[in-house]
Amino acid sequence: DGSVDMPGLSYTFTATTTTKVLVQVNIPANATSCAFCGNSLIGFDMILNGGLVARFLMDLSNGMRNLMHGAQVFTVGAGVHTIKVSVDGTGPNVIFGRANTLFPSNMIVQLFPQ
């Protein structure tokens, strides 16, 4: 697994009761141009307390950039929890998080105690 944690895309919180969690993620990606290269398969994982809760994948054409995004709702019990995002890609070199300064990487976490 060649995944890399995205700087700034982690959040630790304490739930005092059963809580629904909505996580929304946006990550710009830029596939560097290379002659005769095909598409890159890129994606990101949402990881809760060290375990995978969601994976988002997309194709990115050679020399192109795009905004990866995804959202997931899950439920946690009382306690301390950490959500983080990691990225990975196969194919030509891909730059994550700096592809477009107008759309920086971000993660929105909303907590809904039940």
N, C-alpha and C positions, 0 to 999 in steps of 0.2 A: 504494500500500500504506500503510494507516494504522496499521500495527502499532507497538506501543510495548514496549520491553524492560521486563520486570518487575524492579523493584529487589530485590536479594538472591537472584535466581534465575539465578545464573551460577556456573560452577565451572571452574577451570583445573587441569589435572593433567599429569604427565609419565608416559608409558608407556615402559618400557624394552624391551618386546617386544610382539608382537601381543596385543591385549587386548580381551576382550568387555566392553562397558559396558552396564549396566542403569540407566536413568534413569526415576524415578517422580516425577510432578508433581501437586500439588494446588493449585488456585487458586479461592477463593471469588469469586462474581460476583453483583452485585445490579443488576437492571434497575430504574431509577427509574420510578415510576408516572407515567403521563401519560394524560389522557383520550383515548379513541378511538385509541390507539396499538396496533399489533400486537406480535408477538413480536420479539425481537432474536436474530440469528444471531451467536453468539460463539464464540471459539476461541483456541487457543494453538499456537504453533509451537515445536518443539525445533530449535535451530540448533547445528550442530557446525562449528567453524572457519569460520563465515560461510555455511555451506550448510544448507538445509532437510533434516532427516532424518525428521521426522514432523509431521503436522498433526492436531489434534483439534478437532472442531466439535460444537456442540450448539445447540438452540433454547432460549431463556430467555423465559418468559412475562412480559408487562408487569407491573411491580410485584412480581416474584418474585425470589428468590435461590436459588442452587444452588452446588454444589461441582463445578467442572470437574476431571477427573482423567484421567491417561493414563500409560502406561508404554511404553517402547521399548527393545529390545536391538539393539545394533549393534557392529561390530568396528572397531577403529582399529589402525594400525601404530605402531611406535615413534616417539616425539616428543612435543612439547608440544601439547595440545589444549584447546580451550575450548568448553564447552556453555553455551548461554544459552536463556532462554525469553522469547518476546514474545507479546503478546496483541492481539486485534483484535475489533471487533464492529460490526455494522450494525443499524440500528433505533434505538429510543429509547436515551437515555443509559444506559450501563452502567458501574458502578464495579467495578474488579477489585482483589482483594487485601484489601479492607477490609470486605467484606460481612458478616462474622461473626467476631468476635474469638475465638470458641471454636475456629475452624478457620482459622488463618492460612495464607497461602501457604507452600508448602515444596517443596523439590526434594531427592530422595535419589539419590545417584549411587553405584553399586557397581562396582568394577573387578575383573575376573577375568583375570589374565595367563594366556596359553595356553602 
